Amino acid sequence: SPRQSRWKEFMERFQYSIQYEEGLGNVVADALSRYYVSDNWDEWHPIEEYVNADECLDPDGED
């Protein structure tokens, strides 16, 4: 699809390697898969409630 082509082109700008993280070790994907949009337009959550993917994937800041 055109959207996939744009994403592919965008991702080709970076050097990266994909690593499989099994089960409970993949907390970022687990959190993102549980994310939902509330039906309540006035419901607000502070940013701290959301997952910081960088911190979860690289807590020591080495990568």
N, C-alpha and C positions, 0 to 999 in steps of 0.2 A: 504494500500500500504506500501511498505518498508519505504518510506519517512515518512509517517504518524507515523509508528511504532517508528522510530528514534526520531521524535519530541516528541511523547508521553513519551518515555523513558527519554529524556532530561528534559522535563517539570516536571516529577515526582520528580526531585531533589529539587524542590523549594516548599515552602509553599506560596500559593497565593489564593485569592478569586476573582472570576470574578464578576464584577459589570456592569450592563447595564447602559449605559449613552445615553439618548435619544437626537436625533436631533442635534441642534447647540451646545449643551453642549459637544459633542464628537469631539472636534476640531482636535485631533490627527488622528482619523480614517478618518475624512473628508479630511485632508491634504494628508494623505497617499493614499486615493482613487483617488486623483487628480494628484498624482505624475506620470510623464511619462518620458521615456528616449528619449532624443532629437535625431533626425536623423542626426544632425550636429555633427560630431566627434570633431570639434574644439571649440564647444560651452562649456564654462566653467562658473560655478557659485560658488561663495564663500560659504563655509560651513554655514555661518550665514543665508543664504537664506532658509535653510532646517529646518524643524520642530525639535525642541529639545523636544522629547516626555516626558522626565522627568520633564522638566520645565512646560510644559502644564498640565500634570497630577497632579503635586505636586508643585505648585509655591512657597510654603513656605518651602519646603524641610523637611517636617515632616514625610514622609513615606519612 
